[in-house]
Structure formats: structure tokens, C-alpha cells
Amino acid sequence: MTIRGTLRAGLVQIRVLDLEKAVIHYTERLGLDEVCRTSDGRVLLKAYDEFDHHSIVLRQAHEAGMDLIGLKVENDAFLTELEQKTKEFGLKYESIPANSDQPGFGRRLAVSLPTGHRLDLYAEVAIAEDHPGVKNPDIWQKEPHGMGVLNFDHALLYGPNTKLAAQYLTEVVGMSKVEVVKGPDGESDLATWLTCNNKAHDIALLEHEQPGKLHHIGFKLESWTEIGHAADLISIHDIALDAGPMRHGVTRGQTIYFFDPSGNRNEVYAGGYAHFPDMPLRVWDFDHVGKGVFYYTRALNERFLNVVT
Ligand SMILES: [Fe+2]
């Protein structure tokens, strides 16, 4: 195995307007499990196929959106290397001590991305009590429920200076640029998909004038069949549907989008190609973006493009 350096997106803290409604949404509907609650009232959740202590944090707030996204790196020595390189690159960061606001997590570097988002880099996380089996393992320890999401997969972030952010994420953090959508000028990148590993993406960025905005957090499902099951649950429980079931041209993922009760967009996603670092960049022209996003209908949807939290 040669995935080294930065491994994957593994943590996201989301702001919600009504904590208990959010807990029901993320546990009973998406299928995450509650790990514990913090003394300041945040709820820590994980998906059944994840080994780390927790991956999703819900925080009650007056405004929906994302507080931070985290990337897990190989070890503490690499984290130290990233700290030095972040300093040299010129981005501001803060050192967060181990076991502070994220129980079970080792020390983190909280980097201020030029898009206005906070990126936490960390190496060590306690193993979850409720982790997947490792000895003669069954396919699950606890039966999947709700949509049965396997893991937190990625996020699409909206903000300014995505070119500089993508430069930091590739040159310093070591991510690969997998796909881009060109702006109307044919030169600039309107949207960029980046991966740490051989998934199609861990973080995607879209150029937007307001900083620090969240377009969606994405969770992995096993197959197109589970996307259909998720669509059934969305209808049964009157969850606000955004788009799908459908396929993206970009990443080739099969997908459905919907909103949590606070208006944060969620995606459950299956398929998509495997990326390898020797693959060339896939490029979409601006006049093909309809097909890139909505592969079957080939028409852009204003709500999908412009509603962010
Ligand atoms: Fe996505």
C-alpha cells in the first residue's frame, strides 16, 4: 500500500439550527451512530464502516454551515512537516492540543484556507469503540439503518481564491487535482476536485464571492440500489429533496442530494471511478458544465448551483 502523506477527509463539524432534529436526521435517516456528546453540547457521530472515534460533529448555532473540515495524515512526523510547509506557504494556522474540543483526536493544525474555510490536519485518532470487525470480520458489527451510509466521503466548498487554495492543497498537503470545470473565459478554474487517495475526490472547491460556504457534505453508499433506497426514505420522511437520483459526469458518481432540517445540503453517493496519480487531469469546458453536473438531464438547476450554507 503506498497511500502516504495525507490519507483522507475524516472529520467535519456542521452548524445546525435545531440539534435534536439534526440528530434524528443524521442518525435515523442517514444511518450514522451517536458516539457521545461534549460538555458544550455538541453531538459526535460516526458511520458504521469507520474506525476513527468520530467523523461528524453537530453544533447548535444560529446559522447553518460548516465550522471545519479535517484531513487525516499518516503520522505525527508528517504533520510536523506540514506545519513547516504551511508556514512557508504563508497561510495562517493555529495549533490545537490533543483531546480538546474533538475528544479522541490528537493535536491538530487548524489552517485558514484562502477560501475562508478552516482545514484541520491531524494524524492521531483513538479507535472507535464501535469499529468494524478485524478478526474473522462480518460485513457489519451493528446492522445498518436508515440510508446505511458507509462513511463520510467528501465536501464541496464555495469561496474566493480557490486557485490559491488548490495550490496549497496540491503543493503542500499533497492532494491530486482530478477534474476541473473551466470558467467562461476558458482559462480560470471555476471548480476543482481534489483527492488524497484513489477516490475521485475528498474536497472540491468552487469559486464564489462569499467566503467559507458549504455546498454539501457527501457520504458513501454501496451501490445505485442504495441510492434508490435513500430516495424512498427521502420521500417517506418528507426530507427536502434537492436533485436526483442521478449521475454526475464529473467523478461519474451516482447520487442524490437533499437538505438536513437546518438547510445544509447532504449527498449520498455511490460508484465513481478510482483515481491514480498517473492519470491526466479531466477538464470540462464551461458550456459542458450541465452534463458535468447533471449527466442525464444536462441542464443546470439554479437551486443546486446557488443555495449554500
Ligand atoms: Fe459530492
Residues whose N, C-alpha, C, O or C-beta is under 5 A from the ligand:
A	BS01	LIG	G218 E267
